């Protein structure tokens, strides 16, 4: 074997397929082992091949697992298993002894005195150089298959580590409402659910996408992309705002209705840094770069606060809030000027809905006039306070030592007079 040309060929394959050099060597060794087993080995054997890149020599090894008596089924146990195979599941540590795959510890220590139970013993085999046509063809297929599998594994691991990140891609084609995007080594899928309503996609269009999920399948990895995920906005700001990357400004919460509006709450971790100004940038350059990438979607940047009243007032921006009342747990009433009511609610209730989603509270918005009317109505509904017992009986008490005055009959009534006795006249 010409070792120099062989190494050059392996290096070329490694570069073209972006597979590590060692992985390509392992693939070739497994293919040679499969060819050896096809012509000279047995079906149940485990055979490994080792290639020395310095000398070009091949070494073949048979691998056997080292067992002791407690790890092997006895004859009596095997007879029981024939009658009730389900019992085999009880003793998972035991195996059926196969001389081609297993070796007892006593025999193994004759070859290697330091070997332990449960480990693998590698026994050298006679090297062969001549292989049949079928074995050679099988080795070729193994190499191609192994290279594809290795390539898929590397691609999967690479993109799996990028989950939750954004990636730039080019729209390749549109099929059945799914958009296939070229993101480098593989095509990503932008499903209909993750597309932005009103956003148009055309072939050869370059856009940024959020890597939503990476799944492994028999045909290779599948990368699911998103343009509607809220974190797409935060990741775009991370690219544009160095203060976020350095940790001087933190994104605390984000709420989004894709294609319409996004609210993002930020806070500064260092004194002297304006969190809102950092995201907006000089003359709005930073925020405009994000808005343009999102196709003109409106973005409200607000300052985060640990005080619920202040945070709620900020979340209803651009409307001005006069007062915030906390009514009960996670429920608040925001009072705004009458001319700001429609602005606070927003078109189709979008502004207040996003504010509620941002802080995870239920927010009721009222104008100052409505709040005042409701307050007056509540006062009117309240019953008058009942008179106290002392006041109720004060006029009925008589003064000690004096007689009570007689009641005066009401006007219009005359007191009945007693009939006068007639004087009798005697003659």
Secondary structure by P-SEA (a helix, b strand, c coil): caaaaaaaaaaaaaaaacccaaaaaaaaaaaaaaaaaaccccccbbbbbbbcccccbbbbbbbbbbbcccccccaaaaaaaaacccccccccccccccccccccaaaaaaacccccccbbbbbbccccccccaaaaaaaaaaaaaaaaaaaaaaaaaaaaaaccbbbbbbbccccccbbbbbcccbbbbbccccccccccccccccccccccccccccccbbbbbbccccaaaaaaaaacccccccccccccccccccccbbbbbbbbccccccaaaaaacccaaaaaaaaaaacbbbbbbbbbbccaaaaaaaaacccccccccccccccbbbbbccccccccccccaaaaaaaaaaacbbbbbbcaaaaaaaaaaaaaacccccccccccccccccccccccccccccccccccccbbbbbbbcc
